[in-house]
Amino acid sequence: MDDDLDQLLRSLKLNQIRTILDERLAAAIQDGPSYGDFLRRLLREEHHAQQMRLLEGRIHRAHLPERWPLETFPWDLQPGVQRAVIEQLANLDFIGTGTNVVFVGSTGVGKTGLASGLLLKALFARHSGQFVLAQNLFDDMFRSLADHSSRKLLDRMLRVEILVIDELGYLNLRPEQSNLFFKLMEERYSRRMCTIITTNLDYEEWYAFLGQKAMVAALLDRLRHRCTTIRIEGTSLRTPEPTVPA
């Protein structure tokens, strides 16, 4: 590959073609494909490489803690999960309808793995998303109240199609944080944006957690209007590791 061709590929940001061109040219000389076939193969590999880079960018921005595909979930170890329901959700129709998904269950039953798997599936399908621990979200809200950046925080959370809020449970919250959380959920509801929540609290317990009975009632009314609630009953999937003798 001469310098002029190399510079053109650089300028056009056809990085994958730059990487493979010499090898593909050598193969073309030997196999003799048509010009169209040769170009089609090059462009197909370039397109695939660009899509993979875009996917990696979406995964990075989503802050996924682990890449847990739904296919790796230990269904046999957790019979409390209705596999057919999860696989139906994996079709991602809930995104277009703005339907929320709430996983309710005790610690370790697989809520986070299932939520992460759905988010990963959506990222592969070119949707935008973000994963956030509930504690970190409420901490960010507290800081935004202090420096008057709450609107900026909400706008950031409203830019993603799927928001996963993990481990929503008993936290020490100020009323202002609860109000801001309600505002976030209200705006996502009005824009038909889906939110996935994992929690160890059933809905009746949200009143004690968030306070302000009227506000919580309004929040739950919006959250559950378009919502699939999945309650998981079972033992923890985190089996104790064997103790190594001293």
C-alpha positions as CSV (number, residue, x, y, z in Angstrom):
1,M,0.0,0.0,0.0
2,D,1.6,3.3,-1.1
3,D,1.7,6.5,1.0
4,D,-1.0,8.2,-1.0
5,L,-3.5,5.4,-0.4
6,D,-2.6,5.1,3.2
7,Q,-3.2,8.9,3.7
8,L,-6.6,8.7,2.0
9,L,-7.7,5.9,4.3
10,R,-6.4,7.8,7.3
11,S,-8.4,10.9,6.2
12,L,-11.5,8.9,5.7
13,K,-11.1,7.2,9.1
14,L,-11.3,3.8,7.4
15,N,-9.0,2.3,10.0
16,Q,-10.0,-1.3,9.6
17,I,-9.4,-1.2,5.9
18,R,-6.0,0.3,6.5
19,T,-5.2,-2.6,8.8
20,I,-6.3,-5.4,6.5
21,L,-5.7,-3.9,3.0
22,D,-2.3,-5.4,2.3
23,E,-3.5,-8.9,3.3
24,R,-6.7,-8.6,1.3
25,L,-4.8,-7.3,-1.7
26,A,-2.5,-10.3,-1.6
27,A,-5.4,-12.7,-1.3
28,A,-7.2,-10.9,-4.2
29,I,-4.2,-11.3,-6.5
30,Q,-4.2,-15.0,-5.8
31,D,-8.0,-15.7,-5.8
32,G,-9.0,-13.1,-8.4
33,P,-12.5,-11.8,-7.1
34,S,-14.3,-9.2,-9.1
35,Y,-13.7,-5.6,-8.3
36,G,-17.2,-5.4,-6.8
37,D,-16.7,-8.5,-4.6
38,F,-13.4,-7.2,-3.4
39,L,-14.8,-3.8,-2.5
40,R,-17.8,-5.3,-0.9
41,R,-15.7,-7.5,1.4
42,L,-13.5,-4.6,2.4
43,L,-16.5,-2.3,3.2
44,R,-18.3,-5.1,5.1
45,E,-15.3,-5.6,7.4
46,E,-14.9,-1.8,7.9
47,H,-18.6,-1.5,8.7
48,H,-18.4,-4.4,11.3
49,A,-15.3,-2.8,12.9
50,Q,-17.0,0.6,13.2
51,Q,-20.1,-1.0,14.7
52,M,-18.0,-2.7,17.3
53,R,-16.3,0.5,18.2
54,L,-19.6,2.3,18.6
55,L,-20.9,-0.6,20.7
56,E,-17.8,-0.4,23.0
57,G,-18.5,3.3,23.3
58,R,-22.1,2.7,24.4
59,I,-21.0,0.1,26.9
60,H,-18.3,2.4,28.3
61,R,-20.7,5.3,28.7
62,A,-23.3,3.0,30.3
63,H,-21.0,2.2,33.2
64,L,-22.0,-1.5,33.2
65,P,-20.2,-3.1,36.2
66,E,-20.1,-6.5,34.4
67,R,-20.9,-7.7,31.0
68,W,-23.4,-10.4,31.9
69,P,-25.3,-11.7,28.8
70,L,-28.8,-13.0,29.6
71,E,-27.8,-16.3,28.0
72,T,-25.3,-16.9,30.9
73,F,-27.9,-16.6,33.7
74,P,-28.1,-19.8,35.8
75,W,-31.7,-20.5,35.2
76,D,-31.5,-24.0,36.8
77,L,-30.1,-22.5,40.1
78,Q,-32.9,-19.9,40.4
79,P,-36.3,-21.5,39.5
80,G,-38.0,-18.5,41.0
81,V,-37.2,-16.6,37.8
82,Q,-39.8,-17.0,35.0
83,R,-37.5,-17.5,32.1
84,A,-40.2,-17.0,29.5
85,V,-40.9,-13.5,30.9
86,I,-37.2,-12.5,30.7
87,E,-36.8,-13.9,27.2
88,Q,-39.9,-11.9,26.1
89,L,-38.4,-8.8,27.6
90,A,-35.1,-9.6,25.7
91,N,-37.0,-8.8,22.5
92,L,-36.8,-5.2,23.7
93,D,-40.4,-4.3,22.8
94,F,-40.6,-2.6,26.3
95,I,-38.3,0.1,25.1
96,G,-40.6,1.3,22.3
97,T,-43.6,1.4,24.6
98,G,-41.8,3.1,27.5
99,T,-42.5,0.2,29.9
100,N,-40.6,0.0,33.1
101,V,-39.2,-3.2,34.6
102,V,-38.9,-3.7,38.4
103,F,-37.1,-6.6,39.9
104,V,-38.1,-7.3,43.5
105,G,-36.3,-9.8,45.6
106,S,-33.8,-10.4,48.4
107,T,-30.1,-10.0,48.1
108,G,-28.2,-12.3,45.7
109,V,-31.2,-13.8,43.8
110,G,-30.1,-12.4,40.4
111,K,-31.8,-9.1,40.1
112,T,-28.7,-7.1,39.1
113,G,-27.6,-9.8,36.6
114,L,-30.9,-9.8,34.9
115,A,-31.1,-6.0,34.7
116,S,-27.6,-5.8,33.4
117,G,-28.3,-8.5,30.8
118,L,-31.3,-6.6,29.5
119,L,-29.3,-3.4,29.4
120,L,-26.5,-5.1,27.5
121,K,-29.0,-6.6,25.0
122,A,-30.3,-3.0,24.4
123,L,-26.8,-1.6,23.9
124,F,-26.1,-4.3,21.3
125,A,-29.3,-3.2,19.6
126,R,-27.9,0.4,19.4
127,H,-30.0,1.9,22.2
128,S,-28.4,4.2,24.7
129,G,-28.4,3.3,28.4
130,Q,-26.9,3.9,31.8
131,F,-26.4,1.7,34.9
132,V,-26.2,3.5,38.3
133,L,-26.3,2.3,41.9
134,A,-29.2,3.9,43.8
135,Q,-26.8,5.1,46.5
136,N,-24.6,6.8,43.9
137,L,-27.6,8.4,42.2
138,F,-28.9,9.9,45.4
139,D,-25.4,11.1,46.3
140,D,-25.2,12.8,43.0
141,M,-28.6,14.4,43.6
142,F,-27.5,15.6,47.0
143,R,-24.4,17.2,45.5
144,S,-26.5,18.8,42.7
145,L,-28.7,20.4,45.2
146,A,-25.7,22.0,46.9
147,D,-24.2,23.4,43.7
148,H,-27.5,24.1,41.9
149,S,-26.8,21.6,39.1
150,S,-29.9,19.5,39.5
151,R,-31.3,20.4,36.1
152,K,-28.1,19.4,34.5
153,L,-28.1,16.1,36.3
154,L,-31.7,15.4,35.3
155,D,-31.0,16.3,31.7
156,R,-28.1,13.8,31.7
157,M,-30.4,11.1,33.0
158,L,-33.0,11.9,30.4
159,R,-30.6,11.5,27.5
160,V,-30.5,7.7,27.8
161,E,-33.3,5.5,26.6
162,I,-32.8,2.9,29.4
163,L,-31.9,3.9,32.9
164,V,-31.0,1.0,35.3
165,I,-31.2,2.0,39.0
166,D,-29.7,-0.9,41.0
167,E,-30.2,-1.7,44.7
168,L,-33.0,0.7,45.5
169,G,-33.5,0.1,49.3
170,Y,-33.5,1.8,52.6
171,L,-31.2,4.8,52.4
172,N,-31.0,7.9,54.6
173,L,-32.6,10.5,52.3
174,R,-33.4,14.2,52.7
175,P,-36.8,15.3,51.4
176,E,-35.1,17.3,48.6
177,Q,-33.5,14.1,47.3
178,S,-36.8,12.3,47.3
179,N,-38.4,15.2,45.4
180,L,-35.6,15.2,42.8
181,F,-36.0,11.4,42.4
182,F,-39.8,11.9,41.8
183,K,-39.0,14.7,39.3
184,L,-36.6,12.3,37.4
185,M,-39.2,9.5,37.3
186,E,-42.0,11.9,36.3
187,E,-40.1,13.3,33.4
188,R,-39.0,9.9,32.2
189,Y,-42.7,8.8,32.4
190,S,-43.9,11.7,30.5
191,R,-41.4,11.1,27.7
192,R,-42.2,7.3,27.6
193,M,-38.7,6.4,28.6
194,C,-38.2,3.1,30.4
195,T,-36.5,2.6,33.7
196,I,-35.3,-0.7,35.1
197,I,-35.1,-0.9,38.9
198,T,-33.8,-3.6,41.2
199,T,-34.9,-3.5,44.8
200,N,-35.4,-5.6,47.9
201,L,-38.5,-3.5,48.9
202,D,-42.0,-4.3,47.8
203,Y,-44.0,-1.2,46.7
204,E,-45.8,-0.7,50.0
205,E,-42.4,-0.3,51.6
206,W,-41.4,2.7,49.4
207,Y,-43.5,5.0,51.5
208,A,-41.2,4.4,54.5
209,F,-38.1,4.7,52.3
210,L,-39.0,7.9,50.4
211,G,-41.4,9.5,52.8
212,Q,-44.0,12.1,51.7
213,K,-47.0,9.8,51.2
214,A,-48.7,11.8,48.5
215,M,-45.5,12.1,46.5
216,V,-44.8,8.4,46.7
217,A,-48.3,7.6,45.7
218,A,-47.9,9.8,42.6
219,L,-44.5,8.2,41.8
220,L,-45.8,4.7,42.1
221,D,-48.9,5.6,40.0
222,R,-46.6,6.7,37.1
223,L,-44.0,3.9,37.6
224,R,-46.6,1.1,37.6
225,H,-48.8,2.5,34.8
226,R,-46.6,0.9,32.2
227,C,-44.5,-1.7,34.1
228,T,-43.5,-5.3,34.3
229,T,-42.9,-6.3,37.9
230,I,-40.8,-9.5,38.5
231,R,-40.7,-10.9,42.0
232,I,-37.9,-13.4,42.5
233,E,-38.2,-15.8,45.4
234,G,-35.2,-18.1,46.0
235,T,-31.9,-18.5,47.7
236,S,-28.8,-16.4,47.0
237,L,-26.8,-17.4,44.0
238,R,-23.6,-16.3,45.8
239,T,-22.4,-19.6,47.2
240,P,-19.8,-19.3,50.0
241,E,-16.3,-19.9,48.8
242,P,-14.5,-22.8,50.4
243,T,-12.1,-21.9,53.2
244,V,-8.5,-22.5,52.3
245,P,-6.7,-24.4,55.2
246,A,-3.9,-22.5,56.9
